[in-house]
Amino acid sequence: MSRENTTFSLTGYEVLFEFFQRLDIQLFSGVTGGGVIHFLKYISPWSELKNNGTRFFTLAEYSAGFVPLGYYLSTGKIAASVATLGAATKLLTCGLSDAKLHDIPAVYIVPAYDKDLFGKAPLQDSSSLGNNMIEQLKAESPESVFVFDDVTTIKNLLVLAEERLFNSKPIVFVLIHSVLSQPILNTKDEIKIFHPKFKEYLSLEMKMFVSKLIKMSKNKKITILVGEEMARYSNAKTLLNNLADKIKPYLVWSMNGANAVDRNNPYSYGYLGFGGNDLAINHFQNLNEDDVLLVLGACPDEYTVNLKNFTAGSTFFCGHILNAYGQINQTFEHRAQNEYIHLYAALDELISELLNQEHIFENLNAPVAPLNLNIRQITPPCQKYVNMEHFYQQIDLWWPEKSIAFSDVCLAYKDRQYVTQRPHNNVDFYSLYRGSAMGYSLGAAIGAKLAKPTQHVFIFTGDGCFKLFSGSLAEAAHLGITLFVLNNQMFSIVEQGLKTILSETSPEYWHASVIPIDYCLLAQANGWQARKLNPDLSNLSEILNIALDCKQSLLVEIPVDPDQLLGINPRVHNL
């Protein structure tokens, strides 16, 4: 798209593509339509033979909205989603919500009508007389919506947009064709390259943070809560191993923060919160004024701390995302019951400073964590169902190296980690749980696979979630994704909770049933391989061998007993 040494002006569209090129944004996904045809005409269609350069992958809008999230979690690179006006925009921007809630940089591209059409009742009216879409988007992401309605402001808007992306925030570009098709004067001048203008932390601030941590932890226990921001550092496991070896803390982590933790770290006490391990939860709930808590890029969201505040005598927080989700006035001070100290810094730099030999800690050492982090006994299922405890244990012995997996809003994102207790070094497991968007997993998995075609990509979804994306299976048939469908004919995350919440209400009024279908037959009709797992797991090895062949996607139907309770859902008591 760029023109070198030219005397011609560039159109707004061409300036946009120079922006994408400079930020190495190459993948676009979504559906074409009247509002975006003049944008998409510049992009080549995706091809298995072409895995570099700007390309467009056609995918239904709901799933397409999650493609940039999986792409980023797989590579740390930014991707974009595209949709036309009306309902298409609403479907696409379901992904925007989770990108905001999980601080994931992504680009969403949607159109709007020129103001000259106001009052003329155009199709999919985006004005205030219609769906008022721009204001809807701004209501959710007020600083991240950039409307290209004036050719003279395009370059300045792109500078602001880059700033948002740099700070791990998603952005929305609203295209107005009559504006972007115009030439921009002086386009030979390069768009200003963004340089971070955020609050710069001084080495003195970090040293003060570390010094106070050492002082306040003397003769006290240190607990480290690892969050998903920490998992974005490629050397996170090594850093945390070295830190644990030095200060011997109690190490606990959030659902996605687990990807920063080495399975063999001896001070690992388990997952917190939703589906959390018994020892980790008991330890964290009993923190008091005699404890020091170090939070590494973790948000105290409901699925991590169950709406409770930090109860340690001193809470030290470090993160490198300004106004990360959940913060107020750039801190989590409102979530600390006692003393709170905040540091805006790169997490790897903080840990490197903590590892400096000049820093001597005198905290009370945590004992090495026991092998079993749970105290509950799990009841086996009825005979015709797979024992999911045994399934998760067996597959946990198998994972191929450098895999990535997504747990949908189903039993799997509560149960797997309770059973396996510690993360597996061969696979990163992610769940976009804060927006609780059922069926997000296919789009995220496609994004991860398009980012790294040779990696193994897995999905764990429920039969309820499956129905939100099953119409897009054909587009993913050739990608080599493995999809496990937990078939229990229930919205089981809800149903298991209703046994407590609505214990006096007849189950027929829970409205939690899912009508069964032949998932294998449906998958095969869409070009997938398909297998049904035997209740005794006798064909599991055969199925996993098929999954290693990355050429054709595979659906695995698992018959699940809706009454087998594995992980605990603490949120039940908040409803």
C-alpha positions as CSV (number, residue, x, y, z in Angstrom):
1,M,0.0,0.0,0.0
2,S,2.9,2.4,0.6
3,R,4.2,4.6,-2.2
4,E,7.9,5.6,-2.0
5,N,9.2,8.8,-3.4
6,T,5.9,9.8,-4.8
7,T,4.5,13.2,-5.4
8,F,0.9,11.9,-5.2
9,S,-1.4,12.3,-2.3
10,L,-2.5,9.2,-0.5
11,T,-6.2,8.5,0.3
12,G,-7.4,7.9,3.8
13,Y,-7.6,4.2,3.1
14,E,-3.9,4.1,2.0
15,V,-2.8,5.9,5.1
16,L,-4.7,3.4,7.2
17,F,-2.9,0.5,5.5
18,E,0.5,2.2,6.1
19,F,-0.5,2.3,9.8
20,F,-1.3,-1.4,9.7
21,Q,2.0,-2.2,7.9
22,R,4.1,-0.2,10.4
23,L,2.5,-2.0,13.4
24,D,2.8,-5.4,11.6
25,I,-1.0,-5.9,11.6
26,Q,-1.4,-8.5,8.9
27,L,-4.4,-10.6,9.7
28,F,-8.0,-9.4,9.2
29,S,-11.0,-11.6,9.8
30,G,-14.7,-11.1,9.4
31,V,-17.4,-10.8,6.7
32,T,-17.6,-8.4,3.8
33,G,-20.6,-6.1,3.3
34,G,-21.7,-2.7,1.9
35,G,-19.9,-0.6,4.5
36,V,-16.5,-2.2,4.2
37,I,-16.1,-3.3,0.6
38,H,-13.9,-0.4,-0.3
39,F,-11.7,-1.2,2.7
40,L,-11.4,-4.9,2.0
41,K,-10.6,-4.6,-1.7
42,Y,-7.0,-3.8,-0.7
43,I,-6.6,-7.1,1.2
44,S,-5.7,-10.5,-0.3
45,P,-7.8,-13.5,0.7
46,W,-6.3,-15.9,3.2
47,S,-4.6,-18.9,1.7
48,E,-2.8,-21.9,3.2
49,L,0.0,-21.2,0.7
50,K,0.4,-17.6,1.9
51,N,1.0,-17.2,5.6
52,N,2.5,-13.7,5.5
53,G,1.6,-10.3,4.3
54,T,-1.8,-8.7,4.7
55,R,-4.7,-11.2,4.3
56,F,-8.4,-11.6,5.1
57,F,-9.9,-14.7,6.6
58,T,-13.7,-14.9,6.0
59,L,-15.5,-16.0,9.2
60,A,-18.9,-15.2,10.7
61,E,-18.9,-12.1,12.7
62,Y,-19.4,-13.5,16.2
63,S,-16.4,-15.9,15.9
64,A,-14.4,-13.3,14.0
65,G,-14.6,-10.9,16.9
66,F,-12.5,-13.3,19.0
67,V,-9.8,-14.0,16.4
68,P,-7.6,-11.1,17.4
69,L,-7.6,-12.3,21.0
70,G,-6.4,-15.8,20.2
71,Y,-3.9,-14.4,17.7
72,Y,-2.4,-12.1,20.4
73,L,-2.4,-14.8,23.1
74,S,-0.5,-17.1,20.7
75,T,2.1,-14.6,19.4
76,G,1.9,-11.3,21.2
77,K,1.0,-9.7,17.9
78,I,-2.0,-7.6,17.0
79,A,-4.8,-8.6,14.5
80,A,-8.0,-7.0,13.3
81,S,-11.6,-8.0,12.8
82,V,-14.0,-6.4,10.2
83,A,-17.7,-6.3,9.9
84,T,-20.3,-4.1,8.2
85,L,-23.2,-2.1,9.7
86,G,-26.0,-3.1,12.0
87,A,-26.2,-6.5,13.6
88,A,-22.8,-7.5,12.1
89,T,-21.2,-4.8,14.2
90,K,-22.9,-6.0,17.3
91,L,-21.9,-9.6,16.7
92,L,-18.3,-8.6,16.0
93,T,-17.9,-6.4,19.0
94,C,-18.7,-9.2,21.5
95,G,-15.0,-9.9,21.1
96,L,-14.3,-6.2,21.8
97,S,-15.8,-6.6,25.3
98,D,-13.4,-9.5,26.3
99,A,-10.5,-7.7,24.7
100,K,-11.2,-4.7,27.0
101,L,-11.8,-6.9,30.1
102,H,-8.6,-8.9,29.5
103,D,-6.4,-5.9,28.4
104,I,-5.7,-7.4,24.9
105,P,-4.7,-5.0,22.1
106,A,-6.9,-5.7,19.0
107,V,-8.4,-3.7,16.2
108,Y,-12.1,-3.7,15.3
109,I,-13.1,-2.1,12.0
110,V,-16.7,-1.2,11.3
111,P,-18.4,1.4,9.1
112,A,-20.9,4.2,9.6
113,Y,-22.8,6.4,7.3
114,D,-21.8,9.9,6.3
115,K,-23.7,12.7,8.1
116,D,-25.3,13.7,4.8
117,L,-27.5,10.6,5.0
118,F,-29.0,11.6,8.3
119,G,-32.7,11.4,8.2
120,K,-32.9,9.5,4.9
121,A,-33.6,6.1,6.5
122,P,-30.6,4.3,5.0
123,L,-30.3,0.5,5.4
124,Q,-28.8,-0.5,8.8
125,D,-29.1,3.1,9.9
126,S,-26.1,3.8,12.1
127,S,-27.2,7.4,13.1
128,S,-28.9,8.4,16.3
129,L,-32.2,7.8,14.5
130,G,-31.2,4.2,13.9
131,N,-29.0,2.0,16.1
132,N,-26.8,4.9,17.2
133,M,-23.8,2.5,16.9
134,I,-21.0,5.0,17.4
135,E,-22.4,6.1,20.7
136,Q,-23.0,2.5,21.8
137,L,-19.3,1.7,21.1
138,K,-18.1,4.9,22.9
139,A,-20.2,3.9,25.9
140,E,-18.2,0.8,26.3
141,S,-14.8,2.1,25.2
142,P,-14.9,5.9,25.4
143,E,-11.2,6.4,24.7
144,S,-10.8,3.7,22.1
145,V,-13.3,4.6,19.4
146,F,-11.8,6.5,16.4
147,V,-14.3,7.9,13.9
148,F,-12.7,8.9,10.6
149,D,-15.2,11.6,9.7
150,D,-12.7,14.3,8.8
151,V,-9.8,13.8,6.4
152,T,-7.7,16.4,8.2
153,T,-7.7,14.5,11.6
154,I,-6.9,11.0,10.4
155,K,-3.2,11.1,11.1
156,N,-3.7,12.5,14.6
157,L,-6.3,9.8,15.4
158,L,-3.9,7.1,14.3
159,V,-1.3,8.4,16.8
160,L,-3.8,8.2,19.6
161,A,-4.9,4.7,18.4
162,E,-1.3,3.5,18.5
163,E,-1.0,4.8,22.1
164,R,-4.0,2.8,23.1
165,L,-2.7,-0.4,21.5
166,F,0.7,0.1,23.1
167,N,-1.1,0.1,26.5
168,S,-2.8,-3.2,25.8
169,K,-6.2,-1.7,24.9
170,P,-8.5,-2.7,22.0
171,I,-9.5,0.0,19.5
172,V,-12.3,0.6,17.1
173,F,-11.9,2.2,13.7
174,V,-15.2,3.6,12.3
175,L,-14.9,4.0,8.6
176,I,-16.8,6.6,6.6
177,H,-16.1,5.9,2.9
178,S,-16.7,9.4,1.6
179,V,-14.0,10.7,3.9
180,L,-11.4,7.9,3.6
181,S,-11.6,7.9,-0.2
182,Q,-10.4,11.5,-0.3
183,P,-6.7,12.3,-0.7
184,I,-4.8,13.7,2.2
185,L,-2.4,16.6,1.6
186,N,1.3,16.3,2.5
187,T,1.1,12.5,2.8
188,K,4.8,12.2,2.0
189,D,5.3,13.1,5.7
190,E,5.4,10.0,7.7
191,I,2.8,9.4,10.3
192,K,4.2,10.3,13.7
193,I,5.6,7.2,15.3
194,F,4.2,6.8,18.8
195,H,6.7,6.8,21.7
196,P,5.3,5.9,25.1
197,K,4.3,9.0,27.1
198,F,3.0,7.1,30.1
199,K,4.3,7.7,33.6
200,E,7.9,6.7,33.6
201,Y,9.0,4.8,36.6
202,L,12.4,5.7,38.0
203,S,14.9,3.1,39.2
204,L,14.6,4.9,42.6
205,E,10.9,4.1,42.7
206,M,11.5,0.4,42.1
207,K,14.2,0.3,44.7
208,M,11.9,1.9,47.2
209,F,9.2,-0.6,46.3
210,V,11.7,-3.5,46.8
211,S,13.1,-2.0,50.0
212,K,9.7,-1.7,51.6
213,L,8.8,-5.2,50.5
214,I,11.9,-6.5,52.3
215,K,11.2,-4.4,55.3
216,M,7.5,-5.3,55.7
217,S,8.1,-9.0,55.0
218,K,10.6,-9.5,57.8
219,N,9.5,-12.4,60.0
220,K,6.3,-12.7,57.9
221,K,5.0,-15.0,55.2
222,I,5.1,-13.8,51.6
223,T,2.4,-14.9,49.2
224,I,2.8,-14.2,45.5
225,L,-0.4,-14.0,43.3
226,V,0.5,-14.5,39.6
227,G,-1.8,-12.9,37.1
228,E,-2.3,-13.2,33.4
229,E,-0.1,-10.1,32.6
230,M,2.8,-12.1,33.9
231,A,2.1,-14.8,31.4
232,R,2.9,-12.4,28.6
233,Y,6.6,-12.6,29.4
234,S,8.4,-15.3,27.5
235,N,10.8,-16.0,30.4
236,A,8.1,-15.9,33.1
237,K,8.6,-19.5,34.3
238,T,12.3,-19.0,34.7
239,L,11.9,-15.7,36.5
240,L,9.4,-17.1,39.0
241,N,11.4,-20.2,39.6
242,N,14.4,-18.1,40.5
243,L,12.3,-15.8,42.7
244,A,10.7,-18.7,44.5
245,D,14.1,-20.3,45.0
246,K,15.3,-17.1,46.7
247,I,12.4,-16.0,48.9
248,K,10.4,-19.3,49.2
249,P,6.9,-17.8,49.0
250,Y,3.5,-19.4,48.8
251,L,2.8,-19.2,45.1
252,V,-0.8,-19.1,43.8
253,W,-2.2,-18.0,40.5
254,S,-5.3,-16.9,38.5
255,M,-6.8,-19.0,35.8
256,N,-4.7,-17.5,33.0
257,G,-1.8,-16.6,35.3
258,A,-1.1,-20.3,35.5
259,N,0.7,-20.0,32.1
260,A,3.5,-18.1,33.8
261,V,4.1,-20.9,36.4
262,D,6.4,-23.8,36.0
263,R,4.8,-27.1,36.9
264,N,7.8,-28.1,38.9
265,N,8.0,-25.0,41.0
266,P,8.2,-26.5,44.5
267,Y,6.2,-23.6,46.2
268,S,3.2,-23.9,43.9
269,Y,0.0,-24.0,46.0
270,G,-2.5,-24.0,43.1
271,Y,-5.2,-22.1,41.3
272,L,-7.3,-19.6,43.0
273,G,-11.0,-18.9,42.8
274,F,-13.2,-20.5,40.2
275,G,-12.3,-24.2,39.9
276,G,-9.4,-23.4,42.3
277,N,-7.5,-25.9,44.4
278,D,-8.4,-26.4,48.0
279,L,-5.0,-25.5,49.5
280,A,-4.6,-22.4,47.5
281,I,-8.1,-21.1,48.4
282,N,-7.7,-21.9,52.1
283,H,-4.3,-20.2,52.2
284,F,-5.5,-17.1,50.4
285,Q,-8.7,-16.7,52.4
286,N,-6.7,-16.8,55.6
287,L,-4.2,-14.0,54.8
288,N,-4.1,-11.5,57.6
289,E,-2.0,-8.6,59.0
290,D,0.9,-11.1,59.6
291,D,1.1,-11.7,55.8
292,V,2.6,-9.8,52.9
293,L,1.0,-10.2,49.4
294,L,2.9,-9.6,46.2
295,V,0.6,-9.3,43.2
296,L,2.2,-9.7,39.8
297,G,-0.1,-8.4,37.1
298,A,-3.3,-10.0,38.5
299,C,-6.7,-8.5,38.5
300,P,-8.8,-9.3,41.7
301,D,-11.8,-10.2,39.6
302,E,-14.7,-12.3,40.8
303,Y,-13.3,-15.6,39.4
304,T,-10.0,-15.1,41.2
305,V,-10.9,-13.6,44.6
306,N,-14.7,-14.0,44.6
307,L,-15.4,-10.3,45.2
308,K,-13.3,-10.3,48.3
309,N,-10.6,-7.7,49.0
310,F,-6.9,-8.3,49.6
311,T,-6.6,-9.1,53.3
312,A,-2.9,-9.2,53.8
313,G,-1.3,-6.7,56.2
314,S,0.6,-5.2,53.2
315,T,-0.2,-5.7,49.5
316,F,2.4,-4.9,46.9
317,F,1.1,-4.7,43.3
318,C,3.2,-4.4,40.2
319,G,1.9,-4.2,36.6
320,H,2.8,-2.5,33.3
321,I,-0.7,-1.7,32.0
322,L,-2.0,1.8,32.9
323,N,-5.6,1.7,34.0
324,A,-5.7,-2.1,33.6
325,Y,-9.2,-3.6,33.9
326,G,-10.5,-3.3,37.4
327,Q,-8.3,-0.5,38.5
328,I,-9.6,2.9,39.7
329,N,-7.3,5.9,39.3
330,Q,-4.6,3.5,38.0
331,T,-4.4,1.3,41.1
332,F,-6.1,-1.5,43.0
333,E,-5.9,0.4,46.3
334,H,-9.7,0.2,46.7
335,R,-9.3,-3.6,46.8
336,A,-6.8,-3.6,49.7
337,Q,-8.1,-3.9,53.2
338,N,-4.8,-2.7,54.7
339,E,-1.6,-1.1,53.4
340,Y,-1.3,-1.0,49.6
341,I,1.8,-0.1,47.5
342,H,1.6,0.2,43.7
343,L,4.4,0.1,41.2
344,Y,4.0,0.7,37.4
345,A,6.8,-1.3,35.9
346,A,7.7,-4.1,33.7
347,L,7.3,-7.3,35.7
348,D,10.5,-8.9,34.4
349,E,12.4,-5.8,35.5
350,L,10.9,-5.9,39.0
351,I,11.7,-9.6,39.4
352,S,15.3,-9.0,38.1
353,E,15.6,-6.3,40.8
354,L,14.3,-8.7,43.5
355,L,16.8,-11.2,42.4
356,N,19.7,-8.8,42.9
357,Q,22.1,-10.3,45.4
358,E,22.2,-7.1,47.4
359,H,18.6,-7.6,48.5
360,I,18.4,-9.9,51.5
361,F,15.0,-11.2,52.5
362,E,14.2,-12.3,56.0
363,N,10.7,-13.5,55.5
364,L,9.3,-16.8,56.9
365,N,9.8,-19.5,54.3
366,A,6.9,-21.4,52.9
367,P,7.1,-25.2,53.1
368,V,7.4,-27.1,49.9
369,A,3.9,-27.6,48.6
370,P,2.4,-31.1,48.9
371,L,1.9,-33.2,45.8
372,N,-1.9,-33.1,46.2
373,L,-3.4,-29.6,46.5
374,N,-7.0,-30.8,47.1
375,I,-8.7,-32.3,50.1
376,R,-12.1,-33.1,48.5
377,Q,-12.9,-36.6,47.2
378,I,-14.6,-36.6,43.7
379,T,-17.5,-38.9,43.2
380,P,-17.4,-41.0,40.0
381,P,-20.1,-40.6,37.3
382,C,-22.8,-43.0,36.2
383,Q,-21.4,-45.9,34.2
384,K,-22.5,-44.7,30.8
385,Y,-20.5,-41.5,31.1
386,V,-16.8,-40.6,30.9
387,N,-15.1,-40.1,34.3
388,M,-13.9,-36.6,33.7
389,E,-11.4,-36.8,36.6
390,H,-9.7,-39.7,34.9
391,F,-9.9,-38.0,31.4
392,Y,-8.2,-34.8,32.6
393,Q,-5.5,-36.8,34.4
394,Q,-4.7,-38.9,31.3
395,I,-4.7,-36.1,28.8
396,D,-2.5,-34.1,31.2
397,L,0.2,-36.8,30.6
398,W,0.1,-36.3,26.9
399,W,0.2,-32.7,25.8
400,P,2.5,-32.0,22.8
401,E,5.0,-29.3,23.2
402,K,4.2,-25.6,22.4
403,S,0.5,-26.2,22.3
404,I,-2.3,-23.7,23.1
405,A,-5.8,-24.5,24.4
406,F,-9.0,-22.5,25.0
407,S,-11.5,-23.4,27.7
408,D,-15.0,-22.2,26.7
409,V,-17.6,-21.0,29.2
410,C,-18.5,-24.6,30.2
411,L,-17.6,-27.2,32.8
412,A,-14.1,-27.5,31.4
413,Y,-13.0,-24.0,32.5
414,K,-13.9,-24.9,36.1
415,D,-13.0,-28.6,36.3
416,R,-9.8,-29.2,34.4
417,Q,-7.5,-27.1,36.6
418,Y,-9.1,-28.5,39.8
419,V,-8.1,-32.0,38.7
420,T,-4.7,-31.3,37.2
421,Q,-3.8,-28.8,40.0
422,R,-0.7,-27.4,38.3
423,P,-0.1,-26.0,34.8
424,H,1.5,-28.2,32.2
425,N,4.7,-26.8,30.7
426,N,3.8,-28.1,27.2
427,V,0.5,-26.2,26.8
428,D,-0.9,-22.8,27.6
429,F,-4.5,-22.8,28.7
430,Y,-6.5,-19.6,28.3
431,S,-10.1,-18.7,29.2
432,L,-11.7,-15.4,28.3
433,Y,-13.9,-15.7,31.3
434,R,-14.5,-12.1,32.3
435,G,-17.0,-11.4,29.6
436,S,-18.4,-14.9,29.9
437,A,-19.1,-15.1,26.2
438,M,-20.3,-18.6,25.5
439,G,-18.9,-20.0,22.2
440,Y,-15.9,-17.6,22.0
441,S,-13.5,-20.5,21.7
442,L,-13.7,-21.3,18.0
443,G,-12.8,-17.7,17.0
444,A,-9.9,-17.6,19.5
445,A,-8.6,-20.9,18.4
446,I,-8.7,-19.9,14.7
447,G,-6.8,-16.8,15.6
448,A,-4.1,-18.8,17.4
449,K,-3.9,-21.3,14.5
450,L,-3.6,-18.6,11.9
451,A,-0.9,-16.9,14.0
452,K,1.2,-20.2,14.2
453,P,-0.1,-22.8,11.7
454,T,2.3,-25.5,13.0
455,Q,1.3,-25.3,16.6
456,H,-1.3,-27.7,18.1
457,V,-4.5,-25.8,19.0
458,F,-7.2,-27.3,21.3
459,I,-10.7,-26.3,22.3
460,F,-12.7,-27.5,25.3
461,T,-16.4,-26.5,24.9
462,G,-19.8,-27.5,26.1
463,D,-22.8,-28.6,24.1
464,G,-24.5,-25.3,24.9
465,C,-21.5,-23.2,23.8
466,F,-21.1,-25.3,20.7
467,K,-24.4,-24.1,19.3
468,L,-23.1,-20.5,19.2
469,F,-20.3,-21.2,16.7
470,S,-21.3,-24.5,15.0
471,G,-22.3,-22.6,11.8
472,S,-18.6,-21.6,11.3
473,L,-17.1,-25.1,11.5
474,A,-16.6,-25.4,7.8
475,E,-14.3,-22.4,7.7
476,A,-12.0,-24.2,10.3
477,A,-12.1,-27.7,8.8
478,H,-8.7,-27.4,7.1
479,L,-6.9,-25.8,10.0
480,G,-6.1,-28.9,12.1
481,I,-7.8,-27.7,15.3
482,T,-8.9,-30.3,17.9
483,L,-12.3,-29.6,19.5
484,F,-13.5,-31.5,22.6
485,V,-17.3,-31.2,23.1
486,L,-18.6,-32.0,26.6
487,N,-22.0,-33.4,25.9
488,N,-24.2,-33.5,29.0
489,Q,-27.4,-32.1,27.5
490,M,-27.2,-29.2,30.1
491,F,-26.1,-25.7,30.6
492,S,-24.1,-27.3,33.4
493,I,-22.2,-24.3,34.8
494,V,-25.7,-22.9,35.5
495,E,-27.4,-26.2,36.4
496,Q,-24.8,-27.2,39.0
497,G,-25.2,-23.9,40.7
498,L,-28.9,-24.0,40.7
499,K,-28.9,-27.0,42.9
500,T,-27.8,-24.6,45.6
501,I,-29.4,-21.3,44.5
502,L,-32.8,-22.7,43.6
503,S,-32.8,-25.8,45.7
504,E,-36.5,-25.4,46.5
505,T,-37.5,-24.8,42.8
506,S,-38.4,-27.7,40.5
507,P,-35.6,-28.4,38.0
508,E,-38.0,-27.9,35.1
509,Y,-38.1,-24.2,36.0
510,W,-34.3,-24.0,35.9
511,H,-34.5,-23.9,32.1
512,A,-31.0,-25.5,31.9
513,S,-31.6,-28.3,29.4
514,V,-29.8,-28.5,26.0
515,I,-31.4,-30.5,23.2
516,P,-29.0,-33.1,22.1
517,I,-27.8,-33.5,18.5
518,D,-25.3,-35.8,16.7
519,Y,-22.2,-33.7,17.1
520,C,-20.0,-36.1,15.2
521,L,-22.3,-36.2,12.2
522,L,-22.6,-32.4,12.2
523,A,-18.8,-32.1,12.3
524,Q,-18.3,-34.5,9.4
525,A,-20.9,-32.6,7.3
526,N,-18.6,-29.6,7.7
527,G,-15.5,-31.4,6.7
528,W,-14.1,-32.3,10.1
529,Q,-13.0,-35.7,11.4
530,A,-15.1,-36.8,14.3
531,R,-14.8,-39.4,17.1
532,K,-16.9,-40.2,20.2
533,L,-14.9,-41.0,23.3
534,N,-15.8,-44.3,24.9
535,P,-16.9,-44.0,28.6
536,D,-14.0,-46.3,29.6
537,L,-11.5,-44.1,27.7
538,S,-10.4,-47.2,25.7
539,N,-10.1,-45.2,22.5
540,L,-8.5,-42.1,24.0
541,S,-5.0,-43.0,22.8
542,E,-6.3,-43.6,19.3
543,I,-8.1,-40.2,19.3
544,L,-5.0,-38.3,20.6
545,N,-2.9,-39.8,17.9
546,I,-5.4,-38.5,15.3
547,A,-5.2,-35.1,17.0
548,L,-1.4,-35.0,16.3
549,D,-2.2,-34.8,12.6
550,C,-2.7,-31.1,12.1
551,K,-4.1,-31.3,8.5
552,Q,-7.8,-31.8,9.2
553,S,-9.7,-30.6,12.2
554,L,-11.1,-33.1,14.7
555,L,-14.2,-33.0,16.9
556,V,-14.2,-35.3,19.9
557,E,-17.6,-35.8,21.6
558,I,-17.4,-36.7,25.3
559,P,-20.4,-38.1,27.1
560,V,-20.4,-36.2,30.4
561,D,-22.5,-36.8,33.6
562,P,-24.0,-33.4,34.4
563,D,-24.0,-34.4,38.1
564,Q,-20.3,-35.2,38.4
565,L,-18.9,-32.3,40.5
566,L,-15.2,-31.6,40.1
567,G,-14.2,-28.0,40.5
568,I,-16.1,-25.6,42.8
569,N,-17.9,-22.5,41.6
570,P,-17.6,-19.9,44.5
571,R,-19.8,-17.5,42.6
572,V,-22.8,-19.5,43.4
573,H,-22.9,-17.8,46.8
574,N,-23.0,-14.4,45.2
575,L,-26.2,-15.0,43.3
